[in-house]
Amino acid sequence: MKKTVLITGASGGIGSECAKVFAQNGYNVALCCNKSVFEANELCNLLCNNGFEAKVFCVDLSVGGAAKELVEAVVRWSGRIDVLVNNAGMALNKPFLETEEQEGKEIIEVDLLAAMQCAKYAANDMIKRQSGAIINVSSVWGICGASCEVYYSAAKAGLIGFTKALAQELAPSGIRVNAVAPGVIDTKMNANLSDSEKAELLNEIPSGRFGNGYDVAKAVLFLASNDADYITGQTLNVSGGFLI
């Protein structure tokens, strides 16, 4: 039976590349999106037209019970979940003292708590087979923090702590839990950066370029693969040397 990967935030730059890479490696691909329904459907059509199995699931993961419903729907569709990629997220570039309480809560709910709930229910399915992989998409800001992105940094740091703790809890059940920490990736999330800000960041990247979604997707696929079957609780830095 073909394996199934569930990717949240599947219509974004990283999520869409993850979907393509997993599809090309023989997975059924469950594409979870919230607001970017058009983009998710376009991606799904692209995959299906190329002979891959994919389906879109539109869910607002910040709503209570949504993660459970999502996992149940994916299992009904494919029969199983072998890999969960917790990629859904949002950013907020704003001074901490000017950030409204509700704005901060939304970041924590989407970037951290939703991932925890998706992992909880996906793990329930994985435990039945005593195998599975969960990959959380964190950020280098979750490691070192970023000025004017306090809530985002806190949520991404929380994902790293969550990864370490859950890895220990699920290892006896044959489930591995890891994270990737992308650096400056050329996606819509960073489209608000000015030319001068981009130039300044580029000067800090030893590899001499911004990353792209494919760079991150390859790392995610590796952590999900049998090549990483003795790796768990780790955070793989994908930043071109931006953070060492």
Summary of the structure (lengths in Angstrom):
residues: 244
radius of gyration: 17.0
end to end distance: 40.2
largest distance: 51.9
contacts: 851
relative contact order: 0.15
helix: 51%
strand: 16%
